[in-house]
Amino acid sequence: MALALAAAEARAGGATPVAAREIRQNLFGTCFADAREGWMVGELGRVFHTRDGGATWERQDAGTRRPLLAVACIDPRTVWIAGKEGIVVGTTDGGATWTPAATGSTRHLFTLAFPTAARGHGAGDFGTMVHTEDGGRTWTASRVPPEVRLPDEAVESGVEPGDVNLYSLSFPDADAGWLVGEFGVVLASGDGGRSWRQQQAPVESTLFGVYFADRRRGWAVGADGVILHTENGGEAWAEQPGAPRERPLFDVFVRGDTGFVIGDSGTVLRSRDGGAAWAVEPMPIQLAARWLRSVWLVDDSQGLAVGAEGLVFRLVGGRLERLAAAGEMR
């Protein structure tokens, strides 16, 4: 049923202003529809919306208490969210109401992307993929292609391609897409996510994040401080230095000359040359026990990164600013 016709199933948004210091839940995903309208999502079905680029926030009610793990902003009124047990909900009125969608899967969805208003793709545990071509009215579910090859160690332990957890999607345009996951698995699509083929990564570490600036330039990050980069659409990947090897890295985003990689133990790496090189950004020592999970750049001077226990960073005018979380002073 179309979102616009499903008001009977929707829950009122119940938007309520909230101070950053009141946000205590782990945050797993963030995105912006434009320079001002953005969302972040997390534990207990929490949905937070900003109308001013992240300076202030309001809480919205998506009608669930399940952890929400991914969010995709299409425009200031159209947003999709996915999470535990395959939940997918969408809004076409900026979050005033949210409507659940039936995807045909109850597996956890860790990532969600809408390269166009009509075309969307999600992925998650046990090789799960979900796909829509009609703006979320109908979905199909599928699995990792059986021809995907895993490292010998994984095969010997009984892991099959359909068992692989998939963690991150990136679509630089309507058709070209990349998807990464366990065992260094990298999948590429040329038809908007209808079909996928494997690309060979030089590592077997789990990859948690991927971002493509265009069809040729992309980055993937993961366990063991891995940062991979390609200049030819993933036909060849090379490792980049800069991250502590003991730190898992969870997400990457590059816009213009500015790039950020975020990860465990308060890890933030920054690039000032469009992702050619990375350097650790100094962080307060008290953040060493907290992780950052999702980063989004509106442009090369404005963005947001979110993580554990309501940890939120804003990039404003090229400078990182930490919004005060529960129990902290600004």
Beta strands, then each sheet from edge to edge (+ up, - down):
strand 1: 11-12
strand 2: 16-18
strand 3: 27-32
strand 4: 38-42
strand 5: 46-50
strand 6: 57-61
strand 7: 68-75
strand 8: 78-83
strand 9: 88-91
strand 10: 97-100
strand 11: 109-113
strand 12: 120-124
strand 13: 128-132
strand 14: 140-143
strand 15: 166-170
strand 16: 177-181
strand 17: 186-189
strand 18: 197-199
strand 19: 207-212
strand 20: 218-222
strand 21: 226-230
strand 22: 238-239
strand 23: 249-255
strand 24: 258-263
strand 25: 268-271
strand 26: 279-280
strand 27: 292-299
strand 28: 302-307
strand 29: 312-316
strand 30: 319-323
sheet 1: 1+ 10- 9+ 8- 7+
sheet 2: 2+ 6- 5+ 4- 3+
sheet 3: 11+ 12- 13+ 14-
sheet 4: 15+ 16- 17+ 18-
sheet 5: 19+ 20- 21+ 22-
sheet 6: 23+ 24- 25+ 26-
sheet 7: 27+ 28- 29+ 30-
end
